[in-house]
Amino acid sequence: MVLAAIYSTWTAILRATKVGQDAAAAVQRARIAGRTIEETLGSVQSFSLNMSYYAFLAQNGSEPSLSFVSRLSSSFPRSGKFAGLDVRRVTFSLEGAPDGGKQLVLRQNALLLEMDKDEKNYPLVLAKNVKEFKTEFWDNRLQDWIDEWKQTNQLPVLVKVSLSLADSKFTAQVRQSVTRIVSLPSVTVLPVWQAPRQQPGAGGAGNPNNPGNPANPGAPGIVPGQAIPGLPPAVGGFGPR
């Protein structure tokens, strides 16, 4: 009887410890997932001349996902795999876990390269037992949040990411919820900003209106460092909204 009492007490302690560890792991994973999404959105990039590479894609519903191009730091997960290719497409998606339930995964590929098989088959798991992964976007015209982003050739002003996690795959009760609202510090770079020398009246050795052209040294043109009329001061880069 004493041994049975000791055994039951010991198993109860082990069970409580496991529950506590699972809860702590869920909180930590939710925090890491939110921080990772926030970091990638904070360094998003988009160029309209190469929009086929820089499209901002989002989907909600039964198979939610979020995909965009970002300039990532060398400390970002799996950066060593890409050998200095800092500009990469990141794709967050909610998928079925091998042992059941849903998990939030992250896949990456270099901007001009296809995703390799290892990245497709073995993505980075950010959170397990995910009950909901939802993205919303601020609409300046409606002055409200919308859950569908159709303007894939533009960057939203604000992105709200909601993530809900449970303790295990067997329960529907949400134990941890994370909501992050990220203000994107970038805008889509227009063609005239990206390649000003290719625009009519811009500088260039082949442009007869260029003051640097030996054939017409006195012609007016764009002087390096001089503001271009009709354009913001930060030509060729990302400016604040």
Secondary structure, DSSP 4 states (H G I P E B T S, - for coil): -HHHHHHHHHHHHHHHHHHHHHHHHHHHHHHHHHHHHHHHHTTB--BGGGHHHH--EEE-SSS-EEEEEEE--TTSTTGGGGTT--EEEEEEEEEE-TTSSEEEEEEEEETTSPPPHHHHHSPEEEEESEEEEEEEEEETTTTEEES----TTS--SEEEEEEEEESSTT---EEEEEEEEEE----PBPHHHH-GGGSTT---TT-TT-TT-TT-TTS--PPTTSPPTTS-SSTTS----
